[in-house]
Amino acid sequence: MASKSDDKNSDVDSLAMNFSKRLGRLEVLGRETVFQLAGLLDRCGALENAMVEEHLARETDERRMKHLEEIVSKLEMVTCKIEYEECSENNGIKEKVARLEAEKREDQTNFLELVEICLVMEEKVKKIESNNVKIVEVIKDIQIEKETLRSLTRSHNSRSSDCNSSSKPVNNLSSYTTTSASLTHPPPLLGA
């Protein structure tokens, strides 16, 4: 029995030694694991901080993106409005230019007609001026004849007063007066 108990004791001793060795290894492994765990906790904390910062950065970026999208949409609206106004202005300007060109063409034709009318009137005025010159010459000739007739009438009157015959010279005088009166009226226009 002693051998059985020695065997049991030796088995227990060997188990205890094995257990002690294992426990020692576990302790060493436990310490290494604790250090690794502490390093892992530090890494997790740093990773968590980085993730929080990244999340905040994403939120900030999302806010900026939304703000930029709003600005872009406003700019698109303003651009569309400006393009519409420019298009409207261009159409209005094109209409005005077309209207002004039409008025210019009409004014040019009216001006040409006016120039033609002025040329015709100038020709008529030249004819009238030449007729006036002829009439003035005729009037001068008539005035000369009238003066001549008056001087003849005076000389005849003086002769008739010398002769004391008043009936004959009066008849002659009336014929001279009638002739001179008809000569004081201008003749009809020549070439008209």
C-alpha positions in Angstrom: 0.0 0.0 0.0 2.8 2.1 0.5 3.7 1.8 -2.9 0.3 2.7 -4.0 0.3 5.7 -1.9 3.8 6.6 -3.1 2.6 6.2 -6.6 -0.4 8.4 -5.8 1.8 10.9 -4.1 4.2 10.9 -6.9 1.3 11.3 -9.4 -0.1 14.1 -7.3 3.4 15.7 -7.0 3.9 15.4 -10.7 0.4 16.8 -11.3 1.1 19.6 -8.9 4.3 20.3 -10.7 2.7 20.2 -14.0 -0.1 22.4 -12.6 2.5 24.8 -11.1 4.4 24.9 -14.4 1.2 25.5 -16.3 0.1 28.1 -13.7 3.5 29.8 -14.1 3.2 29.8 -17.8 -0.4 31.1 -17.5 0.8 33.8 -15.2 3.5 34.8 -17.7 1.0 34.6 -20.5 -1.5 36.5 -18.4 1.0 39.3 -17.9 1.9 39.4 -21.6 -1.8 39.3 -22.4 -2.4 42.2 -19.9 0.3 44.2 -21.6 -1.1 43.3 -25.0 -4.5 44.1 -23.7 -3.3 47.5 -22.4 -1.7 48.2 -25.8 -4.8 47.1 -27.5 -6.9 49.4 -25.3 -4.6 52.3 -26.2 -5.0 51.4 -29.8 -8.7 51.1 -29.5 -8.9 54.5 -27.8 -6.7 56.1 -30.5 -8.9 54.3 -33.2 -12.0 55.5 -31.5 -10.7 59.1 -31.3 -9.7 58.9 -35.0 -13.1 57.5 -35.9 -14.9 60.2 -33.9 -12.7 62.9 -35.7 -13.4 61.2 -39.0 -17.1 61.2 -38.3 -17.0 64.8 -37.3 -15.0 65.6 -40.4 -17.6 63.7 -42.5 -20.4 65.6 -40.9 -18.6 68.9 -41.5 -17.9 67.8 -45.1 -21.6 66.9 -45.5 -22.6 70.3 -44.2 -20.2 72.0 -46.6 -21.4 69.8 -49.5 -25.0 70.7 -48.7 -24.1 74.4 -48.5 -22.1 74.2 -51.7 -25.0 72.4 -53.4 -27.4 75.2 -52.3 -24.9 77.8 -53.7 -24.6 75.8 -56.9 -28.4 75.6 -57.2 -28.7 79.4 -56.5 -26.0 80.1 -59.1 -27.9 77.9 -61.6 -31.1 79.8 -61.0 -29.3 83.2 -61.3 -27.5 82.0 -64.5 -30.8 80.8 -66.0 -32.4 84.1 -65.1 -29.5 86.1 -66.6 -29.6 84.0 -69.8 -33.4 84.5 -70.1 -32.9 88.3 -69.6 -30.1 88.4 -72.0 -32.1 86.5 -74.5 -35.1 88.8 -74.0 -32.8 91.9 -74.3 -31.2 90.4 -77.4 -34.6 89.8 -78.9 -35.7 93.4 -78.0 -32.5 94.8 -79.4 -32.9 92.7 -82.6 -36.4 94.0 -83.0 -35.2 97.6 -82.4 -32.4 97.2 -84.9 -34.8 95.7 -87.5 -37.2 98.5 -86.9 -34.4 101.2 -87.1 -33.1 99.6 -90.3 -36.6 99.7 -91.8 -37.0 103.3 -90.8 -33.6 104.1 -92.2 -34.5 102.5 -95.6 -37.8 104.4 -95.6 -36.0 107.7 -94.7 -33.5 107.0 -97.5 -36.3 106.5 -100.0 -38.1 109.6 -98.7 -34.8 111.6 -98.9 -34.2 110.4 -102.5 -37.8 111.4 -103.4 -37.3 114.8 -101.7 -34.0 115.3 -103.7 -35.8 114.4 -106.9 -38.6 116.9 -106.1 -36.0 119.5 -105.2 -34.3 119.0 -108.6 -37.6 119.3 -110.4 -38.4 122.4 -108.4 -35.0 123.9 -109.1 -35.6 123.4 -112.8 -38.9 125.1 -112.5 -37.4 128.0 -110.4 -34.7 128.4 -113.1 -37.4 128.6 -115.8 -39.3 131.1 -113.7 -36.2 133.1 -113.1 -35.4 133.2 -116.8 -39.0 134.2 -117.5 -38.7 136.9 -114.9 -35.6 138.2 -116.5 -37.4 138.3 -119.9 -40.4 140.0 -118.2 -38.2 142.6 -116.6 -36.6 143.3 -120.0 -40.0 143.6 -121.6 -41.2 145.8 -118.7 -38.2 148.0 -119.2 -38.9 148.2 -122.9 -42.5 149.1 -122.2 -41.5 151.7 -119.7 -39.1 153.2 -122.2 -42.0 153.2 -124.8 -44.3 154.7 -122.1 -41.8 157.5 -121.5 -41.5 158.0 -125.2 -45.2 158.1 -125.5 -45.5 160.6 -122.7 -42.9 162.8 -124.2 -44.7 162.5 -127.5 -48.0 163.3 -125.8 -46.5 166.4 -124.1 -45.0 167.6 -127.3 -48.3 167.0 -129.1 -50.2 168.7 -126.4 -47.9 171.7 -126.6 -48.4 171.8 -130.4 -52.1 171.5 -130.1 -52.3 174.3 -127.6 -50.5 176.3 -130.1 -53.0 175.5 -132.7 -55.9 176.0 -130.4 -57.7 173.0 -131.7 -58.6 171.1 -128.6 -61.0 168.5 -130.1 -58.6 166.6 -132.4 -55.6 166.3 -130.0 -57.9 165.1 -127.2 -58.9 162.2 -129.4 -55.4 161.5 -130.3 -54.4 161.8 -126.6 -57.1 159.3 -125.6 -55.8 156.8 -128.2 -52.3 157.3 -126.8 -53.6 156.9 -123.3 -55.4 153.7 -124.2 -52.3 152.4 -125.9 -50.1 153.3 -123.0 -52.5 151.8 -120.4 -52.6 148.5 -122.3 -48.8 148.5 -122.3 -48.5 149.0 -118.5 -50.0 145.5 -118.0 -47.4 142.8 -118.2 -47.6 140.4 -121.1 -48.6 136.8 -120.6 -45.8 134.4 -119.3 -43.6 133.0 -122.1 -43.3 129.2 -122.2 -46.0 128.7 -119.6 
